[in-house]
């Protein structure tokens, strides 16, 4: 598994660049060494050292017990009684190495197939240092997600393809990362100059007290949203433990921010963002990392029924089953209609934040330039307001407007502080009715889009995704149903304005989450008049199976998908597919990855499609070392063809039942989930009935279903080094078609 993960890293230009970045920042410290080790380490692994490291650090006394959920302080005495006697290991931890300061400007170059750019890095303080609060706010002044100095100077003005910043605080040190990706023809020197210009603005104090207050407001909103979910709370607890930060300090973070002054920001910018920094230049070229050959591995015979005494004692403990909870209309959410279409509202009882998503069944299939129009909207003004003024106004209101667009849908989302909802809706309607955009804005956005496309067709990850979509859907692939480069270049401001304006007239669905009642929200959140009806959505259908597609890429890892298309799923098919997925997933993982070491990633399951009439499918994926591809595929197929094991089926059913009992849909996600159920043909929460049908399947019924599903013709997608593939073996799966990268994209 470690060898396979290392291969994945070698195929990822982003990971290679970031490893080089950390190595330049911390050349003699553990922070600069990759977690997986260097290739030389993997060629001759010191197994005894690994055992010693595990014995020294992976101990009960070196761990934290973190709880987030339906618990309170009453559990603490029990935890103290049961676990308080564990002690940390004796002796000092290993020395992680020295942290010498960076001397001057230190440059490193990394070869990448696309996405040229620069990363600048400076040393910062550790997580518990007193300057941390000022440094975090310094970063939020630059970019708090959607706005800030960086957004106004580089992103909204479209001076770069992409840019961002972020501090990282650790136990012994920290660092600041400021980066930008190049537009076509833009030099690395130009990018570095633009980024250092932002640093200069911070050091000269070219921001207002209002900017600082807004940065604190955004930090407070982000924290409130993070605290809404168990996952968010757990993330805060985990980070505090890992970096050695006192929990009281974490809880008090916003109060600390409110004590930071403008002078504090200027001081830390001058003190830490000095002329001693690292520059990583991502330069177009072919990377030739040392080859890493995975050693032969003796297959391990697995016995999933085997349990140690300790595991058995835990699993045999009597417990009261958690009761499943279904969502109920009228209690957990409300259904209604607006003139524009269906409305689902969910009351936020935790804080004063809201989120509204407008879902339009209108995408590139219907209008090739609609996604470009929404991208241009994000960098346009509104009425007499410039793009920078719109961004600043939203920022000061504590509001965010996001758009997303794909082949068959478009979304507009507005979120933030409820007290500013009316002001936000007024601005959004003005923005859609009168977007202030001209030839310069459009040409700049098109230039950025062309750069993104040029990078995409050289990105191994993007190519893999595009080929898998082509194998499934042929000309209906998301990567092919797009405007061509010529169509983008021919787009006019008038065309894009007209496209944006129509969002005020299209029928759509509205998902509201916030502190207002359904009646109160309905009076404010309607977007447009809904006079333009929605076209009937065409069901998603797979191409005709019995086909194998190969795209040649000289990567260390090969990506393989096998898809068995099925007709749209009825209740019985969905139940069988759900049981199959839960049953087969751990078996594939154990047999292919753990027992044989043939893949880093392997998974399989069943997909019912997003909408009721969409095709369903059974699928398997593996990411494996190129020369192990056929062994991995053989292991997967032999695993799939095994008869259903009664004990493993019982384990799968227990897991499904347990998942159903403990699943809780976060309030913020309820409205969109209700619409998803509606798309699937369900009028109410279907989880209880679906679980019941799934658990009713027996061994004979699942066996029959699997044989029928896996005995059907297959679609296979393979992206990797073709020299390591054997056509004779591939032809046994399906007829081969070699697909060049250029055929995967509709540019």
N, C-alpha and C positions, 0 to 999 in steps of 0.2 A: 504493500500500500504506500509506503514511504517513497519507493522508487517511482511509482506511478504519479504520485503527487508532485514529485520533483519534475517529472516530464511535463506535467500540466503547467508548471511554473516556467519551464524553458519555452513553452509555446505561447506564453502570455507576455507581450511586450510591456504591458503595464507593470506586471510583477517584477520583471527584470529591471525596469527603470527604477522602481521603488527600492528594490534591494540595493542597487548601486547608490541611490540617494542616502540610505541609512548607513551604508558602509563608508561613504565619504564623510558623513556627519560624525560617526563613531568608529573610527578605523581600528581602535585598540580595545573597544568595549564590547560586551555581549550584545548591546543594543544594535550593533552594526553587523551581527552575524545572523544569517537566515535561520529560522527555527528548524528547518529540515536539514541544516548543515550544508556544507559545500559538496560539490560532486566528488572531490577527493575523499571526503569522509565516508561517503556512501560506497565508494569502491572497496574500502577496507573497514567496514564497521567494527567498532570495538564493543562486542556484545557484553563483555564483563563490565565495562565502564557504564553501559546503559543500565545493567542490573543494579550497580552500585548507586547510580544517580536516582533510580526509581526508589530504592530502599531508603535513601537519605531524605528525599523530598516528598514523595507521595505517601504521606503518613496521616493518620487521623488528626494528629496535633498540628498539622500544617495546613488544615483546610478550614473553610468557613461553612456554616450552615445558614443558608439564606432562605427565607420564607416570604412569599408575597401572595396574598389571597384572603380567604375567609378565616383569618387568624387574628388574635390580639395578644396583648402582653401576658395573658394568663398562661401561655405555653412556655414562657421563658424559664420558670423554675424547673419544669420537667426537662427541658433541654440542658439546663445547667447540671441537673442531677445525673442525666445519662451520659453527657459528653464533656462535662466540665473537667473531668480528671485527666483528659488527654493532654499531654505536654508536648511542646515543640521539641524537635530533635536536638540533642546536645551538640555543642560545638558551633562554630561560626559557619555561615554559608560560604560557598566558593566565592573567591574574588572575581568580580565580573570584568575587571580590567580598568585601566586608567581612562579618564575623560579629559584629554588635552584640549585646550581651546583651538578653534579653527584659526589658522594663520593666513590672513588675507583672503583673496578670492580663489577658491579651490574648484577647478572645473573637471567634470567627468563627462565623457560621451558614451551614449548607449545607442546601438543600432536598432532601429525599429522599421517595420514595413510601412507604417503609416502614422498619422497623428504626430507630426513633428511638433516640438515644443520645448519649453524650459521649465525646470523646477528649481526654485531658490530655497535654501534652508539655512536657518540660524539656530544656535543653541538657545534653549530657554531654561527655566528653573524646574525643579521637581514639583510633584503634585501638591506637596504640602507647604510650599514656599509662600510668603506673604504677597508676592507680586503676581500670583496666579490670577486673582480676580481682575486686576488691571489689564493683564495680557489677554484674558478671555474677552474682555470688553473691547480691547483694541481690535481683535479679530472680528467681533460682531459689527464694529464700525465699518470695517472693510466689506464684509459680506455676512448677512444673517440668514442666508437661504435664498432670498429673492431680491433684496435691496442692500444699500450701503454704498460706500465710496467706490469699491471695485465694480459693482453692478452699474453704477451711473457713469463711470469713466470708461469702462472697457466693454461690458456686455450689452447694455442698452444702446450704446453708440456703435456696437458691432465692430470694434477695432481688433478683436481677436476671435478665433473660432470658439474658444472656451477658456474659462479662467476660474480660479478659486483659491481659497486659503484655509488654513486650519492649524491650531496649536495642538500638540500632544504632550501630556504631562505624565511622567512615569515616576517610579520610586527614587531614582538617582539623578535624573535629568529630564529634559524635555526638549522639544524642537518646534520650530514654526516652519510651515510649508506654504509657499506662495508660488502658484504655477499659472502658466498660460499655454494654450495650444495655438499653433500658427494657422493663419489663413493661407491659401495657396500663394506661394511666392514671398511670403513674409519671412524675414530673417530672424535668426535666434537673437541677434543683437538688438533688433527692434523690440522683441518681446521682453528681453531683460530690461531694456530702458523703460518700457511702459510700466513694468512691475516695480522697479526701483522708484519710479515717479510716484507711485502710490505710497511707498514707504516715506518718501519725502513729505508728502501731504500730512501724514500722521506726525512726523517729527516736527513739522512747522505749525502743527495745530490747526490745519485748514479743515476744521469741522466745528460745528456749533454745539452749544449746550443742549439744544433741542435734539441734535443727532445722537448725543450720548444718552439722553433720556429715552429716546426711541429704541436704542440698542438694548437698554435695560428692560424696556417694556417687552420687546421681542423675546428676550431671554426668559422673562417671567411667563409669557404665553407658552413658550416651548416646554418649560418645566411643568406647567399645568397640564398640557396635553400628554406629556410623558407619564405623569402620575395617574392618568385615566386608566391605564392598563396594567395588569400584573407583569407583562413583559417589560414595560417601561420602568416600573418600580424595581424589578429584579435587576435590570441593567444598571441602575443607579447603585444598588447594593453591591453588585459584583465589582463595579469599577472602584468603589471606595475600598473594598477589601484588597483588590489587586495592587492598588497604588499606595496603600497604607494611610488612607485619609480617614480622619475621625468623622463618624457619621453626623455628629452635631454640626460640623463644618459644612457638610454636604447640604443638610437641611437649611442652613443659614446662608446659602450661596447668594440668593437674590438680595438679602440685606447687606451682604458684603459689597455687591455690585453698586448698591445705592450710595455707598460711602466713597466710591471712586470719583475723582474729579477730572476735569479736562487736563489739568496740569499733570496728573498721574499718568494719563495716556501718553502725553508728549514725553514724559520722563522715561517710561518703559520702552517706547519706540526708539528713543535715542540710545538707551542703555543696552538694548538687546539686538535691535536690527541695525547692526554696525556694518562696517566695510569688511568684516571677517565673516564670510558666508560661503556656502556650497552652491555651485551651479551644475545641474545635470542637464545636458543638452540631448534631447531625443532627436537623432539624426537619421534620415532615411538611409536604409542600407540593409544588407542581409546579415543577420546575426549568425555566428557559427560557434555556439557554446560547445564545450567538450561533450563527447558522446558518453552517455551513461547506459551501460548494459546491465539489465536486471539479472541477478544470478538465478540459477535453476532452483526451484522450490519443490520439495517433496510434498505431495498432496497429503493433507491431514484428514483423517476419517472423523467426521463430526457425529456427535451423539447429542442431539438437542434435548433429549430427555434427562441428561445427566445434570444433577444439581449438587452443589456442596452442602454441607450441614448448615452453614450459616445462611445461605440463600434459602434453603428449605425452611429454616426456622422463621425467616421473615415472611415468606410466602404463605406459610401455614397459620400465621397470626389471624385470629378472628377479627373481622372488621364489618362495620355496618355499611352496606353499599351506598354510595352517593346517589341521590335521586336525580334523574334526568330532568331538565327544565326546557320546556318548549316556549317559543315566543307566541304571544297571544295578541291579536288585534284588539285595540281598546285598552290594553294594559301596558304592553311593551312598545307598541307603535300604533299610529292611526293612519287609516287610508282615507283619501279624499281626492278631489279633482280640482284643477284650476282650468281656466280657459285654454291653457297651453297643453294640458294633458294630466296624466295621473300624478298624484302627490302622496308620498309617504313621509310622515313626520315622526321623529323620536325625541322625547324630552330629555335634555341634558340636566340632570339633577346634581352634578358634581361641581361645575364651575360656570363661569360666564362666557364660555366659548361657543361658537357655532361653526357649522360647515354645511354648505349647500352645493350639491352637484346636479347640474342640468345635463341629462343624457339625451343625446340626439341620435336617432338611427339614420345618420347621414355621414358618409365618409368618402374615401377616394374612389370607391366603386361608382358613386353617384356624381362626384365632381372632383376631377383630378387635382385641382388647385386648392381644395378646401383646407388641407393641412398647412400648406404654405400660408394661406390667409390667416389662420390662427397663430402661426409662428410670427408673422408680421405684426399682428395685433399686440403681441407681447412687447414689441419694441417701438410701438407707435404712440403718438399723443392722443388726446381726446379733446375735440373741439379746439379751443384756443390754447390748451395746455400742451406743452412739449412732452416728449417721452420721459425726460428726466423729472418734470413736474408731476406727471401721473405717478411715477414710481415713488417719488418722495411723499406725495399725498397719501398713497396707500400705506406706505411705511409708517407715517406718523399716526395714521388711524389704527394701526395694529391689524391690518388686513392684508390678505394675499389673494391674488387672482391667478389661477392656473388653467391651462388648456391642455388637452390631449386629443390625439386624432389618429385614426387607423383606417383600415380598408373599409370597414362597415359602420363606424361610429365616430362621434365627436363628443367630447365632454368639456364643460366649462364649470370650474369650481371656485367659489368664493368662500373664504373662511377667516376667522379672527375673533375680535371682541364683539360681543353682542350689542353693547351700547352704541357701536358705530355701524350697525347693520344698515340702517336707513341711508346713511351717507355713502356706504359702500355700494348699495344697490343703485343709488342715483348715479354714481360714477360709472358703474358697469354698464348701465343702460346708455349713458352718454358715450361711452367708449365704443360700444357696438353700433350705435346710431351714427356717430360722426368720428370715426377713427382718423386721426391726423397723420397721414402718411404720404410720402411723395416718392419720386423716382429714386432719390438717393437712398432712402430707407429700404425700398424694395430691392434695389440692386445689391445693397450690402447684405441683406438677408439671403438673397439668391447666391451670392458669392460664398457665404458661409455654408449654405446647404450643399453647394457643389464641392466644397472642401470636405465636408462630412461624408459625402458619397464617395469621393476619391479615396478617403481613408477606409471607408467600410469595405470596399472591394479588395482591400489588401489586409484586412483584419482576419486572422484565423478564426476567432470566435464568431464574427459576423458571417463569414463564409459558411461555417458549419451550420449556423441557424438558417441561413438562406437555402442551403442545399436540402436540409431536412424538410423545410416548407415546400420546396420544389418537388421533392420526392412524394410528398403527401398530396399536394393540390395542383401540381403542374402550373398552367398559366394563371390559375387563381391564387397563387402564392401572394402573401402580403408584400413580398419584395419585388413582385412584378406588376402588381396593380398600383402603379405610381405614375406621377407625371414624369415625362422624360426630361433630360437636361435642357433640351431645346424648348420644351413647354415652360419650364421654370424661367428660362432666360427671356422668353417672350411675354411673361406675365406683366400686366400693367397695374398701376395704382388703382385705376377705376375698376378693373376686374376684381381685385382683392377687396376693395371697399364694398362692392356689391355683394360679394360672398359673405363678408362679415356682417353686413346689414341684415341679411336674410336670417341670421340666428335670432333676431327679434321677432320673426314671423313663423318659424318652424315649430311644429308640434314636438313636444319632448316630455320626458318624465323628470320629476323633481324629487330629490332625496334631501330632506332637511334633518339636521341634528343640531339642537340648540336648546336654550332655556325657555323658549316661548312655547305656548300652547299651539295646537293646530290652528285654531282660529286666529290667534295673534300673528303667527308666522304667515298664514295665507294672505293676510292683508298687506304684507310687505314684499314677499319674495317672488311674486310672479314676474317672469322675464318675457316680455313681449306679448303678442296677441294670439299666437298659435294658429294663424289662419292658413299656413302652408302645411298640408297634410304630409304624413310620413309615408314613404313608399314601403310596400310589403317587402320584408327582408327575405332574401334568397337563402335557402338552407345551405350550410357548408357540406360539401361532398368531396370524398377522396377520389383520386384518380383510380383508374382500373388497376387492380393489383396484379401480381406475378411480374414484378419489375424490380431490378436492382440498379441503383444509380451510384456511380463513383465519381468523386471530384478529387483530383490529385493535388495534394498539398504536402510540401516537405516539412512536416511537423513531427515532433517526437511521439505525440499521442495520436491515435486514430479514434474517430468518433463513429459509432455504429448505432443506427436505429433500425428496429424491425417493427413494422406496423401491420396488423391484420384488421382491415376495415370491416365494419359491420353496419347494418341498417340502423336507423335511429332507434334509441333504446326505449323499450317499454319497461314497466315496473319489474317484470321478472328478469329481464336482461340486466337492468341496473343492479338488482340485488345480487345476481350471480357475479357480475363484474366486480362489484364492491368486495365480495367475499374472495374472489380470485386474487385481487390486488393485495389484500391483507395477508392472504395465505402465501402467495408466491414471493413477495418482496423479501422477507427475511431469508427464505431458502436461496434465492438468487445471490443475495449478499454473502451468505455463509459458504455456499458451494463455489462461487466464482471468485470472490475476493478473499475470504478468510482461509478456505481450505486449499485453494490452488494459487492464490496470489496473482491472478491473471488480469486484474483490473483495479483501478482506484475507485471508479464509480460504476455501479451497476444497479439498475432498478427496473421494475416492470409494474404493469397494472392495467387499468381499464379507464377509459374516458368516455363519458356519455355525451360530450359535446356541450356547447354553451347554451343552445336553444333546443326546444323539443324536437324539431324536425332535422337537426344536424345529424350527420353520420356519427356513430360511435366507433370505438376502436379498442383493440388490445395492443399493447406496445411493450417493448423492451429497449433499454438503452445501455450501452457500455462505453466507457472511455478507457482505452487500453493501449499499452505500448505497441507500436506498429508491427513488430515482428511476432507479437503474441495475439494478433487479431483473430486468426483462424482458430487458435486454441480457445480463446475466450468465447467466440461464437459457438463452437462445438459444445463447450461446457454449458452455455446458456440453453441451447436447444435440447441437450440431453436432460437438463434439469426441468425444463418445461414439459418434457414428454414422460416424466415419471408419473406414476399413478398417485392419486391423492392419498396422503398419509393421515390416518385417523387422528393421531395425537396432535399433529401440527394443525389440522383443521380445527380441532377443539381450541388450540391456542389462538388461532386467528379469530374464531368466534368470540372468545373471551376478550380479546383486544378490541374488537368492534363494539361489543357491549359496553366495555369500560370507557372507550372513547366517547360513545354517545352519552353516557351518564355524566361525564365530567366536562363535556364541551359547553362553553358559554360564549355566545357571540357578543363581542364588545359593543356597547351602545352606539359608538360612532359608526360601526359597520352594519347596524341592523337594517337601515333603510335600503342600502344598496343590495344587501342580502335578500330582502323581501322581493326586490325587483328581479334578482337572479332566479329566485324560485318561480316567479311569474313567468320568466322566459322559458323555464323548464316545464311549464304547464301546471304548476301547483298554485292553489288558491290560499294555502295556509302552510305553516311550518311542516315540512314533510319528513323530518328526521326520525321521529318515533316510528311511523309506519314503514319507512325504508329500512330501518334497523330490524324491525320485526320480520319483514320479508326476507332480509338477508340471513338472519339467524335461523330461519325455517329451512334453508337449503341443507340437504344432507350430502354425505360423501358421494353417493351414486349420482345425484343430480349435478354436483359440481364437476365430477369426472366427465360426465356426458357433455356438459357445457364447454369445458376446456378442450375436449377432443374436437368438438365442432368448431370452436373459435380458432384454435391453433392448427387445425387441419385445413383451413381455408388458404387461398393464395395470399402471399405476403408482399409487402412493399419494403425494400431495404435501402437505407441511405448510409453511405460510407464516405467519410472525408478523412483523408490521410495520405501517407506516402504510398503511391500505387506500386512502387518497386517492391514493396514488402508484402504485396497481395498476390495470391495465386488465382488466376482466372478460372482454372479448372474447378477449384473448390467453390469459387463464387457462383459459377454457373449452376451448381447443384441447388442453390437457393432460389435463383430466378435469372432470367435473361439479363445480361449486363448492358447498361448504357453509360458511357463516359460523358460526363457533363462538365464543360469548361466553366470557369468562374463567371465569364461574361454572360452566360446564359441564365444565371441565377438572379440577375438584377435588371430591372426594367428602365435603367437610366438611358 
